[in-house]
């Protein structure tokens, strides 16, 4: 399973410098060591669900932390957000979860970064909910883990997911 560490372009001139790369969560440290300087000053969107891929029965980050918090600590010059981890690719592509418009939860401590990402998501025809500060990433990762667990057990579809009625 691959997840993305994603740097969002801040404007038309910056789009050429934006980066969308897919990495398995266990390699994030290596990627940051190799490319961390390139991410300085950029919005970095963590969409990982840090699962224990050997057992699929737990998250691999400490109970009082999140993958996003760990990434933010390693990229102090970046504006780290958590988003997309609670939304399967099929619902992003379709733009719907059942009859509902796909909703993307976004958490982070930088209001301007969240506004930039929210504009990108809204422009794609999806709904956005500001989930609060980056510390909410832990709950988002737990929700992502639950959804993946249910899909792996064939209790929900990989093209389905949780919908939000707001």
SVG drawing of the C-alpha trace seen along z (x, -y; Angstrom):
<svg xmlns="http://www.w3.org/2000/svg" viewBox="-28 -32 47 42">
<polyline fill="none" stroke="black" stroke-width="0.4" points="0.0,0.0 1.4,-3.4 0.5,-6.7 1.6,-10.1 3.7,-12.8 2.5,-15.7 3.8,-19.2 1.1,-21.6 1.9,-24.4 1.2,-27.9 0.4,-29.5 0.9,-29.2 4.6,-29.9 5.1,-27.4 3.3,-24.6 6.4,-23.5 8.1,-23.1 5.2,-21.1 5.8,-17.5 3.4,-14.5 5.3,-11.4 4.0,-8.1 5.9,-6.3 5.0,-3.5 4.8,-4.9 7.8,-3.0 10.0,-4.9 8.9,-8.4 12.0,-8.9 14.3,-8.0 12.4,-10.3 12.6,-13.2 16.3,-12.6 16.9,-12.7 14.5,-15.5 13.6,-17.4 15.5,-20.6 13.4,-20.7 10.2,-20.8 11.2,-23.8 8.7,-26.6 6.2,-24.3 2.9,-22.9 3.3,-19.2 0.2,-17.0 0.5,-13.8 -2.1,-11.3 -0.6,-8.3 -2.3,-5.8 0.7,-4.4 -0.5,-0.8 1.4,2.2 1.6,3.8 2.7,7.2 -0.5,7.6 -2.9,4.9 -4.0,4.7 -2.6,1.4 -1.1,-1.9 2.7,-2.1 3.0,-5.6 2.8,-6.3 -0.7,-6.5 -0.2,-10.2 1.1,-11.1 0.4,-10.7 2.3,-10.2 1.6,-13.8 3.0,-15.0 6.1,-13.0 6.5,-14.3 5.9,-17.9 8.6,-17.5 11.1,-16.3 10.1,-19.1 10.0,-22.2 10.4,-24.6 7.4,-23.0 3.7,-23.6 2.4,-20.1 -1.2,-19.2 -3.1,-15.9 -5.7,-15.1 -7.1,-12.5 -6.2,-9.5 -9.9,-8.9 -10.9,-8.8 -10.4,-5.9 -9.1,-6.6 -12.3,-5.4 -14.4,-8.0 -11.9,-10.7 -12.1,-9.8 -15.9,-9.4 -16.5,-12.5 -19.1,-10.6 -19.6,-8.2 -22.9,-6.6 -25.2,-9.5 -23.1,-12.0 -20.4,-14.3 -17.0,-13.0 -15.7,-15.0 -12.0,-15.4 -11.0,-16.2 -8.1,-18.6 -6.1,-19.1 -3.2,-21.5 -1.8,-24.4 -1.3,-26.8 -4.6,-28.5 -3.2,-29.8 -1.9,-26.3 -5.3,-24.8 -7.1,-27.5 -4.8,-26.7 -5.4,-23.0 -9.2,-23.5 -9.4,-25.7 -7.7,-22.9 -10.1,-20.3 -13.2,-22.4 -12.1,-23.2 -12.1,-19.5 -15.8,-19.4 -15.3,-17.8 -16.4,-19.0 -13.9,-20.0 -14.2,-20.0 -11.5,-21.7 -10.9,-19.1 -8.9,-21.5 -5.3,-21.5 -2.7,-19.0 -3.2,-17.2 -6.5,-15.9 -4.4,-13.9 -4.3,-11.1 -8.1,-10.7 -8.1,-10.9 -5.5,-8.2 -7.6,-6.0 -10.6,-6.6 -8.5,-5.7 -7.3,-2.6 -10.9,-1.6 -12.0,-2.1 -9.1,-0.1 -9.7,2.7 -13.4,2.9 -12.6,3.0 -9.9,5.6 -12.5,7.7 -14.9,7.2 -17.4,5.4 -17.3,2.3 -16.2,1.8 -12.8,0.4 -14.8,-2.0 -17.0,-3.0 -16.3,-4.7 -17.7,-7.0 -19.9,-9.9 -20.4,-13.1 -23.8,-14.8 -23.2,-18.3"/>
</svg>
